[in-house]
Amino acid sequence: MAPGRSSPTAEPDKERTRVSRLLKSHAPPDWERRFRATELLDAVIDGEPIQMFVMAADIRESTTLMKESVKFERFATIMDKFVSSVRLGIRRSGGWFDKFTGDGFLAYWIVQSASPDEYEERFVQTAGDIAHTANILIDLFHRRVLEDFRSNSRNLSAGVGLSMGLDAGPGYLVKIADELTIVGPPVVGSVRMVTAAARPKEIVANVYLGERLREGQDGVYEALGVRVSREFRPTKEYPRGQEVYALTFEQDGSELETPDEDAEVGTDVVDVSDATGDGDGKAS
């Protein structure tokens, strides 16, 4: 090989290193063990679809909450600690944190391709993971974070609270402004569902994910204590009504998340690993 010329594998390896560096801030700490790393990196580089479950979270009436704050810096601190805690908790449990959206966040769980039986097992596991995690985070916000906001508020609207939208399907990881972010139908779907979840504490899933959860609520998902109801709600795209699946749980997430109850909410790291099975990822 002539001096100064790269080997045939040098450029792909260089690109994988670059993408790996971009993924690092979003990924689980042990993502290279949990997932087939080279295959995942190549899918991102080549623009291939990746099966993912997407969570869109929205803090309802966050603008009102901010305007009613006694001290704005206190409001910002509570919000920062909540989002930072959720980000760390989701990543520790095998999820990927995409971004803070100003009044909520986007997160996702990845299922890599496999044999039909293995893929189905991972799909079923991850569907339960995201639903269970949503329940924990809803409970965390209303049981503890809202108390911190209340202590800094002049007035508190009954409409303040956290709601979730869930969807699943093939999505893409793309580079935008030197950051990797998720795009595709499950992102659009989850955002549409969080819009449909008009009231605080609501968790709403799109048809593809919701129907799987509904079918398994008395079977594979029975231990979650989830009840799934099929409803029609108006959305921007379907003003006359769109089919959605509303999730309710027999118990809140308080028993599944165990930071120090005497500490201020945002100072604790939310450990949502109990919401995602045994914590070994099952996607490796």
C-alpha positions, 0 to 999 in steps of 0.5 A: 500500500502506497504511503499516505493511502488509507486502507479500505476499512479506514473510512468506514471505521472513521465514520463509525467512530464519529457516529459513536461519539454523537450517540454517546450522550443519548445512549445507555452507558453500556450500549455497546454491550446491550446492542450489536454496536457495529450493525447499529452504527452502520444502520445510522450511517446508511440511513436504514430504518431501525425498529424503535418505541418512542415516548413523547412527554409533555408538561401541560401548561408549562408556560403558565407554570413558569409565569406563576413562579415566585422565582424564575431561577427556582422554576428553571432549577426544578425543571433542569433537575427533573429532565436530567434525572429522567434522562439518566434514569432512562439511559441506565435502564436501556432506553435512549434519551433524544432531547428536551423539547422545552416543555417535555422530552423525547426518548426511545427504545431500540429493537434490533433485527433477529430471528422471528422468535427472538425478535418477537420476544424483544418486541413484547419485552420492549413494549412492556418496558416503555409502558411501564416506564411511562407509568413510573415517570407520570407518578414521579412527576405528580407525586414529587416534582409537582410538589416542588413546583407548587412550593414556588408558585403563586397560583397553580392551575388544575391543568398542570401535569405530565402526559405521555404519547407512545408509538412504535415503528421504523424510525431513523437516526439522522444528523441535524446541526451536529446532533443525532436525532430521531425522525420518522413515523413513530416520532410523529405518532408519539407526538400526535398521541401526546397531543391527544392525551389532553389531560394530566397523567394520561398515557396514550398509545397509537394503534400499532403499539396500543393494540399489542398492549391491549391484546396482552393486558390479560396475558403477557402484560398482566403483571404490569396491571395495565388496562388499555381502552380503545377510544376516538379522540380528535387530533389536528390531522383527524379533527373528526376523531382518531383511534387511540389507546388510553393506558391506565394502571392498577397501581401508580409507579411509587413502589417501583421507584425508590429515591429518598422520599425526604429529598427534593425530587430533582436531586435524586436520580430516577432509577427506572431499571425496574420498569424494564425487566432485568436490565440486561437489555435483551437487545444484544 
